[in-house]
């Protein structure tokens, strides 16, 4: 409470001083929490997100944090938290905390489409129920329909499994591949824990997901059956200022995949030998480690736009493996480069080493990077220019340079900004185009992409 000001005038110095007295009042103590509104979400889930216990001290930051926690669930369309006075004592003010929430429509349907010259058209669709059985459970499915991959994922997330913001995750995935490197089918099942935390304005997510995979991959009419189990671990730290339009900050991501099973040595075909698989009982585990860093640096800013006018964005990916040698790594666990989610100057899976007929071999390690300048030319449109680099080798330890293994490219693109992310059109060009044994160019002159969302 601000009390009436007191005016002190100094006639000699010809100055005036106005003194405001502020009475901070008594400490506000939560005496009760009352939940109301139009919602079928369990009250226990709401109370855990509020994070305040009875007899705890209430302040403005605690209310703001409670609003953020409830908003991040995606379960509510309107959240209103306010305090009202209760019983007063000499030292504190008993406070009734009123939480009024309105549940958002629990069912979500989405769809999207993208195109690239080397992968063709990819159609994506998803369906979710965010309050399944009125317990706050999230169940849904994702479908990916493309020329290189067909997949279906069914998942279930149970919130607050063992603690707040810790969900129990289940999923079952079915995939069909038809790529230049391999084709076939694979089924996998995963169950594990995903822990999310908020440190100031930074988002952190840690996951531990035991998994089992059964698949049959075909390559040059030769089939390889694979049954492996393992653990997929992930740590992600998002220190950027925006999910869709980051203009400053850094995003870290580390993946560790540990698999156990029997890994066969795949001996590639030659003019005199057919392709075959030799099993070695001593080779029964595979580790795949991948780390990525995305960085965003503002170079200039126009006040009339919400986002910075010029951004320098950088991306680097480093990955390696722990196994006897490359020939024991299943084709779908190897590193490949090029395409929509990789360097854009080369076609899908085409930036690594190739066999004499142009079939991608895949690598045991990778270093991949991109430097992109993003120019905002109006509130709705922007342009980008980028440089690509990739080095995929058969060595288990990543290398920044190895003869005949490094690829370089460049390109440019246009962005149309929407509320759900930028619609992007990119054109990538390799600096050099490789030739096959007959002197024919392997790499295309340009790669063309149309998609939604930033490249990284």
Secondary structure as UniProt FT lines:
FT   STRAND          6..10
FT   TURN            11..14
FT   STRAND          15..19
FT   STRAND          27..38
FT   HELIX           43..50
FT   TURN            54..55
FT   HELIX           60..72
FT   TURN            73..74
FT   STRAND          76..88
FT   STRAND          92..103
FT   STRAND          107..116
FT   TURN            117..119
FT   STRAND          120..132
FT   TURN            133..136
FT   STRAND          137..146
FT   STRAND          149..158
FT   TURN            159..160
FT   TURN            164..165
FT   STRAND          166..178
FT   STRAND          183..199
FT   TURN            200..201
FT   STRAND          202..219
FT   TURN            220..221
FT   STRAND          222..238
FT   STRAND          249..260
FT   STRAND          264..267
FT   STRAND          276..279
FT   TURN            281..282
FT   STRAND          285..300
FT   TURN            303..304
FT   STRAND          310..322
FT   HELIX           326..328
FT   HELIX           331..333
FT   TURN            340..341
FT   TURN            344..345
FT   TURN            348..349
FT   TURN            356..357
FT   STRAND          365..376
FT   STRAND          381..393
FT   TURN            403..405
FT   STRAND          406..416
FT   TURN            419..420
FT   STRAND          423..430
FT   TURN            437..438
FT   STRAND          447..452
//
